[in-house]
Amino acid sequence: MNPVAVRFLAEVPGHADTLARWHHAQWGELYTDWTLDVATNELIDHATRRSLPTTLVALQGDALLGSVSLVLEDAPELRDQGDAWMASLYVVPEARGQGLGARLAKQLVAFAAQQKVERLWLFTPEHASFYARLGWRPQGSVKLRGVPVQLMDIVPV
Ligand SMILES: CC(C)(COP(=O)(O)OP(=O)(O)OC[C@H]1O[C@@H](n2cnc3c(N)ncnc32)[C@H](O)[C@@H]1OP(=O)(O)O)[C@@H](O)C(=O)NCCC(=O)NCCS
């Protein structure tokens, strides 16, 4: 079996549409006005660069297994909270529970350090303990469209 590689979406831009469908199905209800078209256009944009804002993908051969993004803003309601966010960590259901989510998250933090991000933020509705095990610190909770989410931060190194 092929090993899993983490690469920039820019190296495989044809996966932007599939990724957008997965992301929109997973998180569409959290955001106002974040249609499938908007999600697709964001990823098509990310596929044009290997610097913030951009997306990393996990690939096994040609098969897309997951992704994670480094963005300037993840939700307009949280614009004042921070200026660099880890967003859209996603692993396909059949590849979960094997460490790939942790690997993508760690690789994104290392990439943020290369990009000179001094403090990186995320919000999560349900995976705070997973991120805490990876070194992220809880920074309070807020509601997004009525859904409680935990804010967390990390100093990228
Ligand atoms: C959250 C998510 C990215 C984790 O990906 P993953 O590849 O399963 O992550 P890992 O294997 O590194 O770790 C998952 C944790 O759940 C445990 N786990 C075990 N079986 C699992 C399974 N079938 N599915 C998910 N997690 C499982 C793992 O042991 C691990 O716990 P640990 O850190 O105590 O070891 C993935 O479940 C996902 O894409 N979920 C939907 C999108 C989402 O919620 N993203 C996060 C947004 S904040």
Ligand as a Chemical Component Dictionary entry (heavy atoms), coordinates in Angstrom:
data_LIG
# 
_chem_comp.id                   LIG 
_chem_comp.type                 NON-POLYMER 
_chem_comp.pdbx_formal_charge   0 
_chem_comp.three_letter_code    LIG 
# 
loop_
_chem_comp_atom.comp_id 
_chem_comp_atom.atom_id 
_chem_comp_atom.alt_atom_id 
_chem_comp_atom.type_symbol 
_chem_comp_atom.charge 
_chem_comp_atom.model_Cartn_x 
_chem_comp_atom.model_Cartn_y 
_chem_comp_atom.model_Cartn_z 
_chem_comp_atom.pdbx_ordinal 
LIG C1  C1  C 0 -11.367 15.182 14.024 1  
LIG C2  C2  C 0 -10.674 14.367 12.930 2  
LIG C3  C3  C 0 -9.936  15.305 11.984 3  
LIG C4  C4  C 0 -9.657  13.422 13.599 4  
LIG O1  O1  O 0 -8.988  12.724 12.557 5  
LIG P1  P1  P 0 -8.299  11.308 12.848 6  
LIG O2  O2  O 0 -7.449  10.968 11.686 7  
LIG O3  O3  O 0 -9.307  10.330 13.290 8  
LIG O4  O4  O 0 -7.375  11.752 14.068 9  
LIG P2  P2  P 0 -6.374  10.841 14.899 10 
LIG O5  O5  O 0 -6.430  9.437  14.430 11 
LIG O6  O6  O 0 -5.085  11.561 14.907 12 
LIG O7  O7  O 0 -6.976  10.967 16.376 13 
LIG C5  C5  C 0 -8.353  10.817 16.609 14 
LIG C6  C6  C 0 -8.639  10.497 18.026 15 
LIG O8  O8  O 0 -9.848  9.723  18.098 16 
LIG C7  C7  C 0 -9.561  8.353  18.383 17 
LIG N1  N1  N 0 -10.275 7.439  17.479 18 
LIG C8  C8  C 0 -10.268 6.119  17.542 19 
LIG N2  N2  N 0 -11.026 5.585  16.598 20 
LIG C9  C9  C 0 -11.549 6.582  15.906 21 
LIG C10 C10 C 0 -12.406 6.642  14.783 22 
LIG N3  N3  N 0 -12.909 5.547  14.193 23 
LIG N4  N4  N 0 -12.725 7.853  14.288 24 
LIG C11 C11 C 0 -12.221 8.972  14.857 25 
LIG N5  N5  N 0 -11.394 8.960  15.925 26 
LIG C12 C12 C 0 -11.080 7.776  16.457 27 
LIG C13 C13 C 0 -8.094  8.248  18.153 28 
LIG O9  O9  O 0 -7.559  7.209  18.953 29 
LIG C14 C14 C 0 -7.597  9.606  18.593 30 
LIG O10 O10 O 0 -7.631  9.768  19.983 31 
LIG P3  P3  P 0 -6.259  10.029 20.762 32 
LIG O11 O11 O 0 -5.787  11.394 20.338 33 
LIG O12 O12 O 0 -6.649  9.941  22.183 34 
LIG O13 O13 O 0 -5.330  8.941  20.311 35 
LIG C15 C15 C 0 -11.681 13.491 12.149 36 
LIG O14 O14 O 0 -12.430 12.724 13.067 37 
LIG C16 C16 C 0 -12.624 14.298 11.274 38 
LIG O15 O15 O 0 -12.324 14.648 10.145 39 
LIG N6  N6  N 0 -13.828 14.594 11.807 40 
LIG C17 C17 C 0 -14.834 15.389 11.050 41 
LIG C18 C18 C 0 -14.365 16.827 10.884 42 
LIG C19 C19 C 0 -14.024 17.481 12.194 43 
LIG O16 O16 O 0 -14.758 17.401 13.179 44 
LIG N7  N7  N 0 -12.866 18.177 12.205 45 
LIG C20 C20 C 0 -12.397 18.910 13.344 46 
LIG C21 C21 C 0 -12.932 20.284 13.288 47 
LIG S1  S1  S 0 -12.510 21.206 14.744 48 
# 
loop_
_chem_comp_bond.comp_id 
_chem_comp_bond.atom_id_1 
_chem_comp_bond.atom_id_2 
_chem_comp_bond.value_order 
_chem_comp_bond.pdbx_ordinal 
LIG C1  C2  SING 1  
LIG C2  C3  SING 2  
LIG C2  C4  SING 3  
LIG C2  C15 SING 4  
LIG C4  O1  SING 5  
LIG O1  P1  SING 6  
LIG P1  O2  DOUB 7  
LIG P1  O3  SING 8  
LIG P1  O4  SING 9  
LIG O4  P2  SING 10 
LIG P2  O5  DOUB 11 
LIG P2  O6  SING 12 
LIG P2  O7  SING 13 
LIG O7  C5  SING 14 
LIG C5  C6  SING 15 
LIG C6  O8  SING 16 
LIG C6  C14 SING 17 
LIG O8  C7  SING 18 
LIG C7  N1  SING 19 
LIG C7  C13 SING 20 
LIG N1  C8  SING 21 
LIG N1  C12 SING 22 
LIG C8  N2  DOUB 23 
LIG N2  C9  SING 24 
LIG C9  C10 SING 25 
LIG C9  C12 DOUB 26 
LIG C10 N3  SING 27 
LIG C10 N4  DOUB 28 
LIG N4  C11 SING 29 
LIG C11 N5  DOUB 30 
LIG N5  C12 SING 31 
LIG C13 O9  SING 32 
LIG C13 C14 SING 33 
LIG C14 O10 SING 34 
LIG O10 P3  SING 35 
LIG P3  O11 DOUB 36 
LIG P3  O12 SING 37 
LIG P3  O13 SING 38 
LIG C15 O14 SING 39 
LIG C15 C16 SING 40 
LIG C16 O15 DOUB 41 
LIG C16 N6  SING 42 
LIG N6  C17 SING 43 
LIG C17 C18 SING 44 
LIG C18 C19 SING 45 
LIG C19 O16 DOUB 46 
LIG C19 N7  SING 47 
LIG N7  C20 SING 48 
LIG C20 C21 SING 49 
LIG C21 S1  SING 50 
# 
